[in-house]
């Protein structure tokens, strides 16, 4: 699954587009998918898809920890 910022690069970090509509739907699906990963797969995904500027802490929230 694409990282949210790659899927919708036109929606800025923290923008309203992540709290409603297509961004919110995708973010919620991403969270579900990301939380189902085991720790090794999650670490590999985060290394391959680092958080861009202004997205600091996204993976921590997405993991539900």
N, CA, C and O atoms as a GROMACS GRO file, in nm:
protein
  260
    1UNK      N    1   0.085  -0.117   0.000
    1UNK     CA    2   0.000   0.000   0.000
    1UNK      C    3   0.090   0.123   0.000
    1UNK      O    4   0.192   0.126   0.068
    2UNK      N    5   0.053   0.223  -0.075
    2UNK     CA    6   0.131   0.346  -0.080
    2UNK      C    7   0.116   0.424   0.050
    2UNK      O    8   0.010   0.424   0.112
    3UNK      N    9   0.224   0.491   0.089
    3UNK     CA   10   0.215   0.581   0.203
    3UNK      C   11   0.117   0.692   0.166
    3UNK      O   12   0.109   0.730   0.050
    4UNK      N   13   0.044   0.745   0.263
    4UNK     CA   14  -0.056   0.848   0.232
    4UNK      C   15  -0.001   0.965   0.152
    4UNK      O   16  -0.067   1.014   0.061
    5UNK      N   17   0.119   1.012   0.186
    5UNK     CA   18   0.177   1.126   0.115
    5UNK      C   19   0.212   1.093  -0.029
    5UNK      O   20   0.221   1.182  -0.112
    6UNK      N   21   0.233   0.966  -0.059
    6UNK     CA   22   0.258   0.924  -0.197
    6UNK      C   23   0.127   0.906  -0.273
    6UNK      O   24   0.119   0.936  -0.392
    7UNK      N   25   0.026   0.858  -0.204
    7UNK     CA   26  -0.105   0.837  -0.267
    7UNK      C   27  -0.172   0.969  -0.301
    7UNK      O   28  -0.226   0.985  -0.410
    8UNK      N   29  -0.167   1.063  -0.208
    8UNK     CA   30  -0.231   1.194  -0.228
    8UNK      C   31  -0.132   1.306  -0.197
    8UNK      O   32  -0.145   1.373  -0.094
    9UNK      N   33  -0.035   1.326  -0.284
    9UNK     CA   34   0.066   1.430  -0.257
    9UNK      C   35   0.008   1.572  -0.256
    9UNK      O   36   0.072   1.665  -0.208
   10UNK      N   37  -0.112   1.587  -0.309
   10UNK     CA   38  -0.176   1.718  -0.313
   10UNK      C   39  -0.241   1.758  -0.180
   10UNK      O   40  -0.279   1.873  -0.162
   11UNK      N   41  -0.254   1.662  -0.087
   11UNK     CA   42  -0.311   1.694   0.045
   11UNK      C   43  -0.194   1.714   0.141
   11UNK      O   44  -0.115   1.621   0.164
   12UNK      N   45  -0.182   1.833   0.195
   12UNK     CA   46  -0.068   1.862   0.283
   12UNK      C   47  -0.084   1.792   0.418
   12UNK      O   48  -0.195   1.761   0.461
   13UNK      N   49   0.028   1.767   0.482
   13UNK     CA   50   0.026   1.706   0.614
   13UNK      C   51  -0.059   1.790   0.708
   13UNK      O   52  -0.042   1.912   0.714
   14UNK      N   53  -0.148   1.727   0.780
   14UNK     CA   54  -0.234   1.797   0.874
   14UNK      C   55  -0.351   1.869   0.809
   14UNK      O   56  -0.430   1.934   0.878
   15UNK      N   57  -0.362   1.859   0.676
   15UNK     CA   58  -0.470   1.926   0.606
   15UNK      C   59  -0.605   1.862   0.630
   15UNK      O   60  -0.615   1.746   0.669
   16UNK      N   61  -0.708   1.940   0.605
   16UNK     CA   62  -0.845   1.891   0.625
   16UNK      C   63  -0.877   1.772   0.536
   16UNK      O   64  -0.966   1.692   0.568
   17UNK      N   65  -0.807   1.759   0.426
   17UNK     CA   66  -0.828   1.646   0.336
   17UNK      C   67  -0.802   1.511   0.400
   17UNK      O   68  -0.850   1.408   0.351
   18UNK      N   69  -0.726   1.510   0.512
   18UNK     CA   70  -0.701   1.384   0.584
   18UNK      C   71  -0.808   1.359   0.690
   18UNK      O   72  -0.811   1.252   0.751
   19UNK      N   73  -0.895   1.457   0.712
   19UNK     CA   74  -0.999   1.441   0.813
   19UNK      C   75  -1.138   1.424   0.753
   19UNK      O   76  -1.237   1.408   0.824
   20UNK      N   77  -1.144   1.427   0.621
   20UNK     CA   78  -1.272   1.404   0.553
   20UNK      C   79  -1.246   1.364   0.408
   20UNK      O   80  -1.142   1.398   0.351
   21UNK      N   81  -1.341   1.294   0.351
   21UNK     CA   82  -1.332   1.258   0.210
   21UNK      C   83  -1.230   1.151   0.179
   21UNK      O   84  -1.202   1.063   0.260
   22UNK      N   85  -1.174   1.161   0.059
   22UNK     CA   86  -1.084   1.056   0.009
   22UNK      C   87  -0.960   1.037   0.095
   22UNK      O   88  -0.914   0.925   0.114
   23UNK      N   89  -0.906   1.145   0.148
   23UNK     CA   90  -0.788   1.134   0.234
   23UNK      C   91  -0.818   1.061   0.363
   23UNK      O   92  -0.739   0.976   0.406
   24UNK      N   93  -0.930   1.093   0.424
   24UNK     CA   94  -0.968   1.026   0.549
   24UNK      C   95  -0.991   0.876   0.526
   24UNK      O   96  -0.945   0.793   0.603
   25UNK      N   97  -1.061   0.843   0.420
   25UNK     CA   98  -1.087   0.703   0.388
   25UNK      C   99  -0.957   0.627   0.368
   25UNK      O  100  -0.939   0.516   0.419
   26UNK      N  101  -0.865   0.687   0.292
   26UNK     CA  102  -0.738   0.620   0.264
   26UNK      C  103  -0.655   0.608   0.391
   26UNK      O  104  -0.596   0.504   0.418
   27UNK      N  105  -0.649   0.715   0.470
   27UNK     CA  106  -0.572   0.712   0.594
   27UNK      C  107  -0.621   0.601   0.686
   27UNK      O  108  -0.540   0.528   0.744
   28UNK      N  109  -0.752   0.588   0.700
   28UNK     CA  110  -0.807   0.483   0.786
   28UNK      C  111  -0.775   0.344   0.735
   28UNK      O  112  -0.743   0.255   0.814
   29UNK      N  113  -0.781   0.324   0.604
   29UNK     CA  114  -0.743   0.194   0.546
   29UNK      C  115  -0.595   0.168   0.568
   29UNK      O  116  -0.554   0.056   0.598
   30UNK      N  117  -0.514   0.273   0.552
   30UNK     CA  118  -0.371   0.259   0.574
   30UNK      C  119  -0.343   0.219   0.718
   30UNK      O  120  -0.266   0.127   0.744
   31UNK      N  121  -0.406   0.289   0.814
   31UNK     CA  122  -0.387   0.255   0.956
   31UNK      C  123  -0.420   0.108   0.981
   31UNK      O  124  -0.342   0.039   1.046
   32UNK      N  125  -0.532   0.060   0.932
   32UNK     CA  126  -0.571  -0.080   0.952
   32UNK      C  127  -0.466  -0.174   0.894
   32UNK      O  128  -0.425  -0.270   0.959
   33UNK      N  129  -0.422  -0.145   0.772
   33UNK     CA  130  -0.323  -0.227   0.704
   33UNK      C  131  -0.190  -0.226   0.779
   33UNK      O  132  -0.129  -0.330   0.800
   34UNK      N  133  -0.147  -0.107   0.818
   34UNK     CA  134  -0.018  -0.089   0.885
   34UNK      C  135  -0.017  -0.160   1.021
   34UNK      O  136   0.084  -0.220   1.058
   35UNK      N  137  -0.126  -0.153   1.094
   35UNK     CA  138  -0.135  -0.215   1.226
   35UNK      C  139  -0.137  -0.367   1.220
   35UNK      O  140  -0.104  -0.434   1.318
   36UNK      N  141  -0.175  -0.422   1.107
   36UNK     CA  142  -0.176  -0.568   1.091
   36UNK      C  143  -0.039  -0.624   1.061
   36UNK      O  144  -0.019  -0.746   1.070
   37UNK      N  145   0.057  -0.540   1.025
   37UNK     CA  146   0.193  -0.586   0.994
   37UNK      C  147   0.264  -0.633   1.120
   37UNK      O  148   0.238  -0.584   1.229
   38UNK      N  149   0.355  -0.727   1.103
   38UNK     CA  150   0.441  -0.764   1.216
   38UNK      C  151   0.552  -0.658   1.226
   38UNK      O  152   0.570  -0.577   1.136
   39UNK      N  153   0.625  -0.660   1.335
   39UNK     CA  154   0.725  -0.556   1.362
   39UNK      C  155   0.833  -0.547   1.254
   39UNK      O  156   0.874  -0.437   1.216
   40UNK      N  157   0.879  -0.661   1.204
   40UNK     CA  158   0.984  -0.661   1.103
   40UNK      C  159   0.935  -0.599   0.972
   40UNK      O  160   1.005  -0.519   0.910
   41UNK      N  161   0.815  -0.636   0.930
   41UNK     CA  162   0.760  -0.579   0.806
   41UNK      C  163   0.733  -0.430   0.821
   41UNK      O  164   0.756  -0.352   0.728
   42UNK      N  165   0.685  -0.392   0.938
   42UNK     CA  166   0.659  -0.249   0.963
   42UNK      C  167   0.790  -0.170   0.957
   42UNK      O  168   0.794  -0.062   0.897
   43UNK      N  169   0.896  -0.220   1.019
   43UNK     CA  170   1.026  -0.152   1.018
   43UNK      C  171   1.080  -0.141   0.876
   43UNK      O  172   1.135  -0.037   0.839
   44UNK      N  173   1.065  -0.246   0.799
   44UNK     CA  174   1.110  -0.244   0.660
   44UNK      C  175   1.032  -0.141   0.578
   44UNK      O  176   1.091  -0.068   0.499
   45UNK      N  177   0.902  -0.136   0.597
   45UNK     CA  178   0.818  -0.039   0.526
   45UNK      C  179   0.859   0.103   0.561
   45UNK      O  180   0.871   0.188   0.473
   46UNK      N  181   0.881   0.129   0.689
   46UNK     CA  182   0.919   0.264   0.732
   46UNK      C  183   1.055   0.305   0.677
   46UNK      O  184   1.077   0.422   0.646
   47UNK      N  185   1.145   0.209   0.665
   47UNK     CA  186   1.278   0.239   0.608
   47UNK      C  187   1.267   0.271   0.459
   47UNK      O  188   1.336   0.359   0.409
   48UNK      N  189   1.182   0.199   0.390
   48UNK     CA  190   1.164   0.219   0.246
   48UNK      C  191   1.081   0.343   0.216
   48UNK      O  192   1.096   0.404   0.110
   49UNK      N  193   0.994   0.381   0.308
   49UNK     CA  194   0.902   0.495   0.290
   49UNK      C  195   0.915   0.592   0.407
   49UNK      O  196   0.822   0.604   0.487
   50UNK      N  197   1.029   0.660   0.418
   50UNK     CA  198   1.048   0.748   0.533
   50UNK      C  199   0.947   0.863   0.536
   50UNK      O  200   0.900   0.909   0.432
   51UNK      N  201   0.915   0.907   0.656
   51UNK     CA  202   0.823   1.020   0.672
   51UNK      C  203   0.886   1.145   0.611
   51UNK      O  204   0.998   1.180   0.646
   52UNK      N  205   0.816   1.211   0.522
   52UNK     CA  206   0.870   1.336   0.468
   52UNK      C  207   0.859   1.450   0.570
   52UNK      O  208   0.798   1.435   0.675
   53UNK      N  209   0.918   1.561   0.536
   53UNK     CA  210   0.910   1.679   0.622
   53UNK      C  211   0.763   1.709   0.653
   53UNK      O  212   0.677   1.695   0.566
   54UNK      N  213   0.736   1.748   0.773
   54UNK     CA  214   0.601   1.781   0.822
   54UNK      C  215   0.515   1.658   0.853
   54UNK      O  216   0.400   1.673   0.894
   55UNK      N  217   0.567   1.538   0.834
   55UNK     CA  218   0.492   1.417   0.866
   55UNK      C  219   0.552   1.345   0.987
   55UNK      O  220   0.518   1.230   1.014
   56UNK      N  221   0.640   1.411   1.058
   56UNK     CA  222   0.705   1.349   1.174
   56UNK      C  223   0.602   1.292   1.271
   56UNK      O  224   0.505   1.359   1.306
   57UNK      N  225   0.624   1.169   1.313
   57UNK     CA  226   0.535   1.103   1.408
   57UNK      C  227   0.418   1.029   1.346
   57UNK      O  228   0.339   0.966   1.417
   58UNK      N  229   0.405   1.034   1.214
   58UNK     CA  230   0.291   0.967   1.148
   58UNK      C  231   0.293   0.817   1.178
   58UNK      O  232   0.190   0.761   1.214
   59UNK      N  233   0.406   0.754   1.162
   59UNK     CA  234   0.413   0.609   1.183
   59UNK      C  235   0.383   0.570   1.328
   59UNK      O  236   0.324   0.465   1.353
   60UNK      N  237   0.422   0.654   1.421
   60UNK     CA  238   0.391   0.626   1.561
   60UNK      C  239   0.240   0.625   1.583
   60UNK      O  240   0.187   0.538   1.651
   61UNK      N  241   0.171   0.722   1.525
   61UNK     CA  242   0.024   0.727   1.534
   61UNK      C  243  -0.036   0.610   1.458
   61UNK      O  244  -0.128   0.545   1.508
   62UNK      N  245   0.014   0.584   1.339
   62UNK     CA  246  -0.042   0.478   1.255
   62UNK      C  247  -0.028   0.341   1.320
   62UNK      O  248  -0.112   0.254   1.301
   63UNK      N  249   0.078   0.322   1.397
   63UNK     CA  250   0.099   0.191   1.460
   63UNK      C  251   0.009   0.171   1.581
   63UNK      O  252  -0.009   0.058   1.627
   64UNK      N  253  -0.048   0.279   1.633
   64UNK     CA  254  -0.137   0.267   1.747
   64UNK      C  255  -0.066   0.249   1.878
   64UNK      O  256  -0.129   0.219   1.979
   65UNK      N  257   0.065   0.266   1.877
   65UNK     CA  258   0.143   0.250   2.001
   65UNK      C  259   0.137   0.373   2.088
   65UNK      O  260   0.196   0.376   2.195
   0.00000   0.00000   0.00000
